[in-house]
Amino acid sequence: MAATDLLSAVYVIVTLIFIYSKRKEIMRLYNDFWDRFIPALKRGEHPEKVSYKTVEEKGDVL
């Protein structure tokens, strides 16, 4: 049981390190969503989707 607890703690630590290292990108996406995307939707516009370097549905790379 102690080994699984230690492994779980390692997973949590690795996750926290990853989140901390990507905090600028996370905040950029967060601010883009709330400051640009949501107000544009409320105005009735169709803004470009907020994405994080993902592959589009048609298979096109951004």
mmCIF file as gemmi writes it, N, C-alpha and C atoms, coordinates in Angstrom:
data_model
loop_
_atom_site.group_PDB
_atom_site.id
_atom_site.type_symbol
_atom_site.label_atom_id
_atom_site.label_alt_id
_atom_site.label_comp_id
_atom_site.label_asym_id
_atom_site.label_entity_id
_atom_site.label_seq_id
_atom_site.pdbx_PDB_ins_code
_atom_site.Cartn_x
_atom_site.Cartn_y
_atom_site.Cartn_z
_atom_site.occupancy
_atom_site.B_iso_or_equiv
_atom_site.pdbx_formal_charge
_atom_site.auth_seq_id
_atom_site.auth_asym_id
_atom_site.pdbx_PDB_model_num
ATOM 1 N N . MET Axp A 1 ? 0.82 -1.195 0 1 0 ? 1 A 1
ATOM 2 C CA . MET Axp A 1 ? 0 0 0 1 0 ? 1 A 1
ATOM 3 C C . MET Axp A 1 ? 0.865 1.259 0 1 0 ? 1 A 1
ATOM 4 N N . ALA Axp A 2 ? 1.986 1.229 0.659 1 0 ? 2 A 1
ATOM 5 C CA . ALA Axp A 2 ? 2.847 2.404 0.727 1 0 ? 2 A 1
ATOM 6 C C . ALA Axp A 2 ? 3.42 2.738 -0.648 1 0 ? 2 A 1
ATOM 7 N N . ALA Axp A 3 ? 3.698 1.727 -1.462 1 0 ? 3 A 1
ATOM 8 C CA . ALA Axp A 3 ? 4.25 1.974 -2.796 1 0 ? 3 A 1
ATOM 9 C C . ALA Axp A 3 ? 3.233 2.695 -3.679 1 0 ? 3 A 1
ATOM 10 N N . THR Axp A 4 ? 1.975 2.309 -3.607 1 0 ? 4 A 1
ATOM 11 C CA . THR Axp A 4 ? 0.955 2.991 -4.417 1 0 ? 4 A 1
ATOM 12 C C . THR Axp A 4 ? 0.741 4.421 -3.938 1 0 ? 4 A 1
ATOM 13 N N . ASP Axp A 5 ? 0.842 4.655 -2.643 1 0 ? 5 A 1
ATOM 14 C CA . ASP Axp A 5 ? 0.72 6.015 -2.118 1 0 ? 5 A 1
ATOM 15 C C . ASP Axp A 5 ? 1.876 6.888 -2.599 1 0 ? 5 A 1
ATOM 16 N N . LEU Axp A 6 ? 3.074 6.33 -2.593 1 0 ? 6 A 1
ATOM 17 C CA . LEU Axp A 6 ? 4.237 7.073 -3.078 1 0 ? 6 A 1
ATOM 18 C C . LEU Axp A 6 ? 4.117 7.365 -4.572 1 0 ? 6 A 1
ATOM 19 N N . LEU Axp A 7 ? 3.64 6.395 -5.348 1 0 ? 7 A 1
ATOM 20 C CA . LEU Axp A 7 ? 3.471 6.601 -6.778 1 0 ? 7 A 1
ATOM 21 C C . LEU Axp A 7 ? 2.416 7.671 -7.049 1 0 ? 7 A 1
ATOM 22 N N . SER Axp A 8 ? 1.354 7.668 -6.283 1 0 ? 8 A 1
ATOM 23 C CA . SER Axp A 8 ? 0.33 8.703 -6.431 1 0 ? 8 A 1
ATOM 24 C C . SER Axp A 8 ? 0.898 10.081 -6.103 1 0 ? 8 A 1
ATOM 25 N N . ALA Axp A 9 ? 1.711 10.161 -5.083 1 0 ? 9 A 1
ATOM 26 C CA . ALA Axp A 9 ? 2.329 11.434 -4.717 1 0 ? 9 A 1
ATOM 27 C C . ALA Axp A 9 ? 3.256 11.917 -5.827 1 0 ? 9 A 1
ATOM 28 N N . VAL Axp A 10 ? 3.984 11.009 -6.445 1 0 ? 10 A 1
ATOM 29 C CA . VAL Axp A 10 ? 4.87 11.38 -7.551 1 0 ? 10 A 1
ATOM 30 C C . VAL Axp A 10 ? 4.046 11.912 -8.712 1 0 ? 10 A 1
ATOM 31 N N . TYR Axp A 11 ? 2.91 11.272 -9.033 1 0 ? 11 A 1
ATOM 32 C CA . TYR Axp A 11 ? 2.037 11.755 -10.107 1 0 ? 11 A 1
ATOM 33 C C . TYR Axp A 11 ? 1.527 13.162 -9.818 1 0 ? 11 A 1
ATOM 34 N N . VAL Axp A 12 ? 1.15 13.419 -8.59 1 0 ? 12 A 1
ATOM 35 C CA . VAL Axp A 12 ? 0.664 14.744 -8.213 1 0 ? 12 A 1
ATOM 36 C C . VAL Axp A 12 ? 1.782 15.779 -8.36 1 0 ? 12 A 1
ATOM 37 N N . ILE Axp A 13 ? 2.97 15.447 -7.917 1 0 ? 13 A 1
ATOM 38 C CA . ILE Axp A 13 ? 4.096 16.367 -8.009 1 0 ? 13 A 1
ATOM 39 C C . ILE Axp A 13 ? 4.434 16.666 -9.465 1 0 ? 13 A 1
ATOM 40 N N . VAL Axp A 14 ? 4.452 15.643 -10.302 1 0 ? 14 A 1
ATOM 41 C CA . VAL Axp A 14 ? 4.741 15.845 -11.728 1 0 ? 14 A 1
ATOM 42 C C . VAL Axp A 14 ? 3.676 16.732 -12.365 1 0 ? 14 A 1
ATOM 43 N N . THR Axp A 15 ? 2.417 16.508 -12.029 1 0 ? 15 A 1
ATOM 44 C CA . THR Axp A 15 ? 1.328 17.322 -12.566 1 0 ? 15 A 1
ATOM 45 C C . THR Axp A 15 ? 1.464 18.778 -12.13 1 0 ? 15 A 1
ATOM 46 N N . LEU Axp A 16 ? 1.772 19.015 -10.879 1 0 ? 16 A 1
ATOM 47 C CA . LEU Axp A 16 ? 1.947 20.378 -10.39 1 0 ? 16 A 1
ATOM 48 C C . LEU Axp A 16 ? 3.127 21.067 -11.064 1 0 ? 16 A 1
ATOM 49 N N . ILE Axp A 17 ? 4.206 20.334 -11.297 1 0 ? 17 A 1
ATOM 50 C CA . ILE Axp A 17 ? 5.357 20.904 -11.999 1 0 ? 17 A 1
ATOM 51 C C . ILE Axp A 17 ? 4.967 21.282 -13.425 1 0 ? 17 A 1
ATOM 52 N N . PHE Axp A 18 ? 4.214 20.418 -14.09 1 0 ? 18 A 1
ATOM 53 C CA . PHE Axp A 18 ? 3.781 20.716 -15.454 1 0 ? 18 A 1
ATOM 54 C C . PHE Axp A 18 ? 2.893 21.958 -15.492 1 0 ? 18 A 1
ATOM 55 N N . ILE Axp A 19 ? 1.933 22.04 -14.592 1 0 ? 19 A 1
ATOM 56 C CA . ILE Axp A 19 ? 1.036 23.205 -14.544 1 0 ? 19 A 1
ATOM 57 C C . ILE Axp A 19 ? 1.835 24.472 -14.264 1 0 ? 19 A 1
ATOM 58 N N . TYR Axp A 20 ? 2.771 24.403 -13.344 1 0 ? 20 A 1
ATOM 59 C CA . TYR Axp A 20 ? 3.591 25.575 -13.027 1 0 ? 20 A 1
ATOM 60 C C . TYR Axp A 20 ? 4.433 25.995 -14.224 1 0 ? 20 A 1
ATOM 61 N N . SER Axp A 21 ? 4.971 25.03 -14.954 1 0 ? 21 A 1
ATOM 62 C CA . SER Axp A 21 ? 5.823 25.371 -16.094 1 0 ? 21 A 1
ATOM 63 C C . SER Axp A 21 ? 5.024 25.935 -17.267 1 0 ? 21 A 1
ATOM 64 N N . LYS Axp A 22 ? 3.745 25.618 -17.357 1 0 ? 22 A 1
ATOM 65 C CA . LYS Axp A 22 ? 2.898 26.094 -18.456 1 0 ? 22 A 1
ATOM 66 C C . LYS Axp A 22 ? 1.954 27.218 -18.026 1 0 ? 22 A 1
ATOM 67 N N . ARG Axp A 23 ? 2.213 27.844 -16.892 1 0 ? 23 A 1
ATOM 68 C CA . ARG Axp A 23 ? 1.286 28.834 -16.352 1 0 ? 23 A 1
ATOM 69 C C . ARG Axp A 23 ? 1.076 30.028 -17.279 1 0 ? 23 A 1
ATOM 70 N N . LYS Axp A 24 ? 2.105 30.465 -18 1 0 ? 24 A 1
ATOM 71 C CA . LYS Axp A 24 ? 1.948 31.608 -18.901 1 0 ? 24 A 1
ATOM 72 C C . LYS Axp A 24 ? 1.012 31.264 -20.056 1 0 ? 24 A 1
ATOM 73 N N . GLU Axp A 25 ? 1.179 30.075 -20.625 1 0 ? 25 A 1
ATOM 74 C CA . GLU Axp A 25 ? 0.308 29.647 -21.723 1 0 ? 25 A 1
ATOM 75 C C . GLU Axp A 25 ? -1.115 29.423 -21.227 1 0 ? 25 A 1
ATOM 76 N N . ILE Axp A 26 ? -1.268 28.875 -20.04 1 0 ? 26 A 1
ATOM 77 C CA . ILE Axp A 26 ? -2.592 28.658 -19.465 1 0 ? 26 A 1
ATOM 78 C C . ILE Axp A 26 ? -3.298 29.994 -19.247 1 0 ? 26 A 1
ATOM 79 N N . MET Axp A 27 ? -2.587 30.973 -18.716 1 0 ? 27 A 1
ATOM 80 C CA . MET Axp A 27 ? -3.195 32.289 -18.493 1 0 ? 27 A 1
ATOM 81 C C . MET Axp A 27 ? -3.491 33.005 -19.811 1 0 ? 27 A 1
ATOM 82 N N . ARG Axp A 28 ? -2.647 32.793 -20.837 1 0 ? 28 A 1
ATOM 83 C CA . ARG Axp A 28 ? -2.91 33.381 -22.146 1 0 ? 28 A 1
ATOM 84 C C . ARG Axp A 28 ? -4.216 32.836 -22.723 1 0 ? 28 A 1
ATOM 85 N N . LEU Axp A 29 ? -4.413 31.53 -22.636 1 0 ? 29 A 1
ATOM 86 C CA . LEU Axp A 29 ? -5.647 30.923 -23.132 1 0 ? 29 A 1
ATOM 87 C C . LEU Axp A 29 ? -6.853 31.358 -22.302 1 0 ? 29 A 1
ATOM 88 N N . TYR Axp A 30 ? -6.69 31.431 -20.999 1 0 ? 30 A 1
ATOM 89 C CA . TYR Axp A 30 ? -7.762 31.859 -20.103 1 0 ? 30 A 1
ATOM 90 C C . TYR Axp A 30 ? -8.198 33.29 -20.432 1 0 ? 30 A 1
ATOM 91 N N . ASN Axp A 31 ? -7.228 34.195 -20.561 1 0 ? 31 A 1
ATOM 92 C CA . ASN Axp A 31 ? -7.548 35.595 -20.86 1 0 ? 31 A 1
ATOM 93 C C . ASN Axp A 31 ? -8.136 35.751 -22.257 1 0 ? 31 A 1
ATOM 94 N N . ASP Axp A 32 ? -7.644 34.978 -23.221 1 0 ? 32 A 1
ATOM 95 C CA . ASP Axp A 32 ? -8.182 35.032 -24.573 1 0 ? 32 A 1
ATOM 96 C C . ASP Axp A 32 ? -9.651 34.615 -24.573 1 0 ? 32 A 1
ATOM 97 N N . PHE Axp A 33 ? -9.965 33.588 -23.825 1 0 ? 33 A 1
ATOM 98 C CA . PHE Axp A 33 ? -11.342 33.099 -23.771 1 0 ? 33 A 1
ATOM 99 C C . PHE Axp A 33 ? -12.276 34.133 -23.152 1 0 ? 33 A 1
ATOM 100 N N . TRP Axp A 34 ? -11.922 34.671 -21.996 1 0 ? 34 A 1
ATOM 101 C CA . TRP Axp A 34 ? -12.823 35.578 -21.283 1 0 ? 34 A 1
ATOM 102 C C . TRP Axp A 34 ? -12.814 36.997 -21.834 1 0 ? 34 A 1
ATOM 103 N N . ASP Axp A 35 ? -11.696 37.454 -22.403 1 0 ? 35 A 1
ATOM 104 C CA . ASP Axp A 35 ? -11.61 38.834 -22.884 1 0 ? 35 A 1
ATOM 105 C C . ASP Axp A 35 ? -11.971 38.993 -24.358 1 0 ? 35 A 1
ATOM 106 N N . ARG Axp A 36 ? -11.874 37.916 -25.152 1 0 ? 36 A 1
ATOM 107 C CA . ARG Axp A 36 ? -12.144 38.026 -26.577 1 0 ? 36 A 1
ATOM 108 C C . ARG Axp A 36 ? -13.304 37.142 -27.021 1 0 ? 36 A 1
ATOM 109 N N . PHE Axp A 37 ? -13.269 35.882 -26.662 1 0 ? 37 A 1
ATOM 110 C CA . PHE Axp A 37 ? -14.229 34.922 -27.197 1 0 ? 37 A 1
ATOM 111 C C . PHE Axp A 37 ? -15.637 35.142 -26.655 1 0 ? 37 A 1
ATOM 112 N N . ILE Axp A 38 ? -15.794 35.21 -25.351 1 0 ? 38 A 1
ATOM 113 C CA . ILE Axp A 38 ? -17.124 35.363 -24.744 1 0 ? 38 A 1
ATOM 114 C C . ILE Axp A 38 ? -17.78 36.688 -25.132 1 0 ? 38 A 1
ATOM 115 N N . PRO Axp A 39 ? -17.096 37.85 -25.052 1 0 ? 39 A 1
ATOM 116 C CA . PRO Axp A 39 ? -17.746 39.1 -25.48 1 0 ? 39 A 1
ATOM 117 C C . PRO Axp A 39 ? -18.164 39.078 -26.954 1 0 ? 39 A 1
ATOM 118 N N . ALA Axp A 40 ? -17.367 38.452 -27.811 1 0 ? 40 A 1
ATOM 119 C CA . ALA Axp A 40 ? -17.724 38.376 -29.23 1 0 ? 40 A 1
ATOM 120 C C . ALA Axp A 40 ? -18.974 37.518 -29.419 1 0 ? 40 A 1
ATOM 121 N N . LEU Axp A 41 ? -19.094 36.442 -28.672 1 0 ? 41 A 1
ATOM 122 C CA . LEU Axp A 41 ? -20.306 35.622 -28.758 1 0 ? 41 A 1
ATOM 123 C C . LEU Axp A 41 ? -21.524 36.412 -28.305 1 0 ? 41 A 1
ATOM 124 N N . LYS Axp A 42 ? -21.388 37.193 -27.251 1 0 ? 42 A 1
ATOM 125 C CA . LYS Axp A 42 ? -22.513 37.992 -26.745 1 0 ? 42 A 1
ATOM 126 C C . LYS Axp A 42 ? -22.932 39.06 -27.749 1 0 ? 42 A 1
ATOM 127 N N . ARG Axp A 43 ? -21.992 39.546 -28.564 1 0 ? 43 A 1
ATOM 128 C CA . ARG Axp A 43 ? -22.321 40.527 -29.599 1 0 ? 43 A 1
ATOM 129 C C . ARG Axp A 43 ? -22.938 39.869 -30.827 1 0 ? 43 A 1
ATOM 130 N N . GLY Axp A 44 ? -22.989 38.551 -30.867 1 0 ? 44 A 1
ATOM 131 C CA . GLY Axp A 44 ? -23.557 37.84 -31.993 1 0 ? 44 A 1
ATOM 132 C C . GLY Axp A 44 ? -22.553 37.504 -33.076 1 0 ? 44 A 1
ATOM 133 N N . GLU Axp A 45 ? -21.289 37.714 -32.816 1 0 ? 45 A 1
ATOM 134 C CA . GLU Axp A 45 ? -20.253 37.394 -33.781 1 0 ? 45 A 1
ATOM 135 C C . GLU Axp A 45 ? -19.876 35.92 -33.651 1 0 ? 45 A 1
ATOM 136 N N . HIS Axp A 46 ? -19.126 35.444 -34.609 1 0 ? 46 A 1
ATOM 137 C CA . HIS Axp A 46 ? -18.641 34.065 -34.575 1 0 ? 46 A 1
ATOM 138 C C . HIS Axp A 46 ? -17.117 34.1 -34.565 1 0 ? 46 A 1
ATOM 139 N N . PRO Axp A 47 ? -16.524 34.281 -33.372 1 0 ? 47 A 1
ATOM 140 C CA . PRO Axp A 47 ? -15.063 34.413 -33.297 1 0 ? 47 A 1
ATOM 141 C C . PRO Axp A 47 ? -14.365 33.093 -33.61 1 0 ? 47 A 1
ATOM 142 N N . GLU Axp A 48 ? -13.094 33.222 -33.988 1 0 ? 48 A 1
ATOM 143 C CA . GLU Axp A 48 ? -12.281 32.037 -34.228 1 0 ? 48 A 1
ATOM 144 C C . GLU Axp A 48 ? -12.144 31.259 -32.929 1 0 ? 48 A 1
ATOM 145 N N . LYS Axp A 49 ? -12.13 29.941 -33.042 1 0 ? 49 A 1
ATOM 146 C CA . LYS Axp A 49 ? -12.031 29.102 -31.855 1 0 ? 49 A 1
ATOM 147 C C . LYS Axp A 49 ? -10.715 29.335 -31.123 1 0 ? 49 A 1
ATOM 148 N N . VAL Axp A 50 ? -10.77 29.228 -29.811 1 0 ? 50 A 1
ATOM 149 C CA . VAL Axp A 50 ? -9.572 29.304 -28.988 1 0 ? 50 A 1
ATOM 150 C C . VAL Axp A 50 ? -8.913 27.934 -29.047 1 0 ? 50 A 1
ATOM 151 N N . SER Axp A 51 ? -7.646 27.883 -29.411 1 0 ? 51 A 1
ATOM 152 C CA . SER Axp A 51 ? -6.995 26.585 -29.531 1 0 ? 51 A 1
ATOM 153 C C . SER Axp A 51 ? -5.57 26.652 -28.995 1 0 ? 51 A 1
ATOM 154 N N . TYR Axp A 52 ? -5.072 25.512 -28.69 1 0 ? 52 A 1
ATOM 155 C CA . TYR Axp A 52 ? -3.709 25.381 -28.191 1 0 ? 52 A 1
ATOM 156 C C . TYR Axp A 52 ? -2.942 24.454 -29.126 1 0 ? 52 A 1
ATOM 157 N N . LYS Axp A 53 ? -2.635 24.946 -30.318 1 0 ? 53 A 1
ATOM 158 C CA . LYS Axp A 53 ? -1.853 24.192 -31.294 1 0 ? 53 A 1
ATOM 159 C C . LYS Axp A 53 ? -2.377 22.778 -31.473 1 0 ? 53 A 1
ATOM 160 N N . THR Axp A 54 ? -3.67 22.659 -31.754 1 0 ? 54 A 1
ATOM 161 C CA . THR Axp A 54 ? -4.272 21.353 -31.943 1 0 ? 54 A 1
ATOM 162 C C . THR Axp A 54 ? -4.551 21.112 -33.407 1 0 ? 54 A 1
ATOM 163 N N . VAL Axp A 55 ? -4.903 19.898 -33.736 1 0 ? 55 A 1
ATOM 164 C CA . VAL Axp A 55 ? -5.236 19.536 -35.106 1 0 ? 55 A 1
ATOM 165 C C . VAL Axp A 55 ? -6.73 19.797 -35.298 1 0 ? 55 A 1
ATOM 166 N N . GLU Axp A 56 ? -7.063 20.458 -36.402 1 0 ? 56 A 1
ATOM 167 C CA . GLU Axp A 56 ? -8.462 20.747 -36.711 1 0 ? 56 A 1
ATOM 168 C C . GLU Axp A 56 ? -9.193 19.449 -37.069 1 0 ? 56 A 1
ATOM 169 N N . GLU Axp A 57 ? -10.511 19.531 -37.112 1 0 ? 57 A 1
ATOM 170 C CA . GLU Axp A 57 ? -11.33 18.354 -37.397 1 0 ? 57 A 1
ATOM 171 C C . GLU Axp A 57 ? -11.029 17.749 -38.755 1 0 ? 57 A 1
ATOM 172 N N . LYS Axp A 58 ? -10.681 18.564 -39.74 1 0 ? 58 A 1
ATOM 173 C CA . LYS Axp A 58 ? -10.414 18.065 -41.083 1 0 ? 58 A 1
ATOM 174 C C . LYS Axp A 58 ? -9.004 17.496 -41.219 1 0 ? 58 A 1
ATOM 175 N N . GLY Axp A 59 ? -8.226 17.537 -40.17 1 0 ? 59 A 1
ATOM 176 C CA . GLY Axp A 59 ? -6.88 17.016 -40.218 1 0 ? 59 A 1
ATOM 177 C C . GLY Axp A 59 ? -5.828 18.058 -40.559 1 0 ? 59 A 1
ATOM 178 N N . ASP Axp A 60 ? -6.233 19.312 -40.708 1 0 ? 60 A 1
ATOM 179 C CA . ASP Axp A 60 ? -5.288 20.382 -41.008 1 0 ? 60 A 1
ATOM 180 C C . ASP Axp A 60 ? -4.563 20.792 -39.738 1 0 ? 60 A 1
ATOM 181 N N . VAL Axp A 61 ? -3.271 20.977 -39.836 1 0 ? 61 A 1
ATOM 182 C CA . VAL Axp A 61 ? -2.489 21.442 -38.693 1 0 ? 61 A 1
ATOM 183 C C . VAL Axp A 61 ? -2.523 22.958 -38.675 1 0 ? 61 A 1
ATOM 184 N N . LEU Axp A 62 ? -2.76 23.54 -37.511 1 0 ? 62 A 1
ATOM 185 C CA . LEU Axp A 62 ? -2.814 25.004 -37.394 1 0 ? 62 A 1
ATOM 186 C C . LEU Axp A 62 ? -1.485 25.625 -37.641 1 0 ? 62 A 1
